[in-house]
Amino acid sequence: DGGITQSPKYLFRKEGQNVTLSCEQNLNHDAMYWYRQDPGQGLRLIYYSQIVNDFQKGDIAEGYSVSREKKESFPLTVTSAQKNPTAFYLCASSSGRPTYNEQFFGPGTRLTVL
Amino acid sequence: QKEVEQDPGPLSVPEGAIVSLNCTYSNSAFQYFMWYRQYSRKGPELLMYTYSSGNKEDGRFTAQVDKSSKYISLFIRDSQPSDSATYLCAMSERGAQKLVFGQGTRLTINP
């Protein structure tokens, strides 16, 4: 089955800790994205990558970092510099073709800061 | 002003009703329009994808785009309790990889 997996489903972090959220896809998609969703709000773009070893900041990149060493994987690190990290984090991918840009989402990771 | 506006609701309707969900936008360069359905604590799933103006139908769902008014709609016919979810509109410019999302409308279908 093709799809996007995210792990863990739930994550708890203490103040001052960095944590890394995993995102893997087997759809052979070139582009991958990380979003943050807060209650009552839409999706806000954190980072995106259109090709391996390249990524761009989204609208709310401060306090986050990413890497794209493999086409299938796009991990997100939430650093201690992110002041309000409790949120639902969603990873997505798309083919990367300009006329076929719909995104497909993973199941999400819920991060809670204790 | 946000680039995409969507009434967050909540919207509650009886089973079998026709539901109308809407988004307005300000960027006339948007060419691709999508509707996603998101169940509680799950990732969004793509429902409808349309290019430019016009209608697209898929079963009980119809997506409508009016570019002259910068207005898109999703209609759900014969609504079912299983349609209860948050519905997100999303759109993008031609050639762009980034999507701009609406806030999402929370819909409840009452049996």
HADDOCK unambig.tbl for C-alpha pairs under 7 A between the chains (distance, minus, plus):
assign (segid A and resid 41 and name CA) (segid B and resid 103 and name CA) 5.10 0.50 0.50
assign (segid A and resid 42 and name CA) (segid B and resid 101 and name CA) 6.22 0.50 0.50
assign (segid A and resid 42 and name CA) (segid B and resid 102 and name CA) 5.79 0.50 0.50
assign (segid A and resid 42 and name CA) (segid B and resid 103 and name CA) 3.89 0.50 0.50
assign (segid A and resid 42 and name CA) (segid B and resid 104 and name CA) 5.93 0.50 0.50
assign (segid A and resid 43 and name CA) (segid B and resid 101 and name CA) 6.22 0.50 0.50
assign (segid A and resid 90 and name CA) (segid B and resid 43 and name CA) 6.77 0.50 0.50
assign (segid A and resid 96 and name CA) (segid B and resid 97 and name CA) 6.74 0.50 0.50
assign (segid A and resid 98 and name CA) (segid B and resid 94 and name CA) 6.75 0.50 0.50
assign (segid A and resid 98 and name CA) (segid B and resid 95 and name CA) 4.14 0.50 0.50
assign (segid A and resid 98 and name CA) (segid B and resid 96 and name CA) 6.34 0.50 0.50
assign (segid A and resid 98 and name CA) (segid B and resid 97 and name CA) 6.94 0.50 0.50
assign (segid A and resid 99 and name CA) (segid B and resid 94 and name CA) 6.82 0.50 0.50
assign (segid A and resid 99 and name CA) (segid B and resid 95 and name CA) 6.29 0.50 0.50
assign (segid A and resid 101 and name CA) (segid B and resid 97 and name CA) 6.07 0.50 0.50
assign (segid A and resid 104 and name CA) (segid B and resid 45 and name CA) 6.84 0.50 0.50
assign (segid A and resid 104 and name CA) (segid B and resid 46 and name CA) 6.93 0.50 0.50
assign (segid A and resid 105 and name CA) (segid B and resid 43 and name CA) 5.73 0.50 0.50
assign (segid A and resid 105 and name CA) (segid B and resid 44 and name CA) 6.04 0.50 0.50
assign (segid A and resid 105 and name CA) (segid B and resid 45 and name CA) 6.68 0.50 0.50
assign (segid A and resid 106 and name CA) (segid B and resid 43 and name CA) 5.61 0.50 0.50
assign (segid A and resid 107 and name CA) (segid B and resid 42 and name CA) 5.23 0.50 0.50
assign (segid A and resid 107 and name CA) (segid B and resid 43 and name CA) 4.36 0.50 0.50
assign (segid A and resid 108 and name CA) (segid B and resid 42 and name CA) 6.48 0.50 0.50
assign (segid A and resid 108 and name CA) (segid B and resid 43 and name CA) 5.69 0.50 0.50
